[in-house]
Amino acid sequence: MDHRLRRNNSFNYIYKKGERFHSDHFTLFVVKSKYNNYQIGYSISKKLGKANKRNLLKRRMREISRLYINIPSFYNYVVLAKEGATALEFEQIKQEMEKVFKKFESKKNS
């Protein structure tokens, strides 16, 4: 199943209506979905570096969310990278993303 969020208006809807959860280098936007599966998109501004650095960060974020993070269904997500995120190592990115998804989990369960 393809979980990618592709359309610009989907990103804009999640930015406007979504709930935000922050870590030092990432912001997670979450909105309830009417479908059983989740969709996730990654947003990295051109201010964060050249294309090769942004693509490397996006590939790492995709792999972390695919392998290491248990992402709840019935939600759509956008992970927004903040300044300094391109300088992080793989383990640091993993810890930050786990942290931001845990914040969402604790809010959802309370």
N, C-alpha and C positions, 0 to 999 in steps of 0.2 A: 504494500500500500504506500502510495506517495503522500507524504505528509507536508509537502512544501506549500507555503503560502506564496502565491505568484502575482496576484493582481494588485495594482497600485491602490485601487479603491478599497480593497480588503485591508491593506496596511493602514490607510487613512481612517477607516472605520474603527480599527482596533486602537489607533492613537487617540481618537476622540472619545470613544465609549469605554475603553479598557481601564482596568484598575492597574496601578503601577506598583512595582516592587523594585527596590534599589539595592545595589551593592556598590562597592567602590568603583568598579569598571563597567558594570552592566546595568541596564534598566529592563525589567520584564513587564510587558504590557499583556494583560490577560482579559479576554472577554468570553462570555458563555456562548457556546455553539449549540445549534439545534441538531447537529449530527453526532453520530456515535464516535467518530474518530476525531483526533485533534489535528490541527494544522499549525505549523510553526514557520515563521519567517525571521530572517536575520538582517539587521540594518546596520551598516557601517558607513559613516560619513567620509567624504573625500578629504575632510580636514585631518583625518587620522593617518594619512600617509598615501604613498603611491599604491597602484593597483596590486602589485605583487604582495605587499604587506596586508592589504585589506583582504585579498583572496585567501592568503594563508590563515588569517584569523577566522574567516568565515568557514573554511574547510575544517579547522580545528573545532569550532563551535558546533558544526553539524555532526562531526564524529562523536563529540562528547555527549550531545543530546541523544544520539542514536544508541550509544553503548552504555553510558554510565548513569544516565538520569532516567528515573521512572516518571514519565510525563503523563499526567492524568488525562483521560479522554473527556469529551464533551466541552472542551475549551479550545480557543484559538489563541496563539501566542505570537508576540514579536519580541525578539531579544535585540536591544539597541546597545551597541558598543559605545562606551564613553572614551574620553581622551586618556591615552596611556594604555589602552587595551592591546594595541598591536605590539607592545614591548613585552608582554607577558609570555611566560613559558607555558607549555601544555598543561602541566599540573596546576599552575596558578589559575589558568582559565577554568579548568575543571572545578577547582575549589570555589571560585567565584560564582560559577553557574549553579553549582549545587546549593550554595548559600542562598541565591536569589530564588531558586525553585522551592527551597525549604521554607522561606518566608511566605511564599504563596500557599504552600501546603498547610502551614500552621494557621494562616488566616482563613483558608477554606474550611478547615476542620473545626474552627471555633465558632 
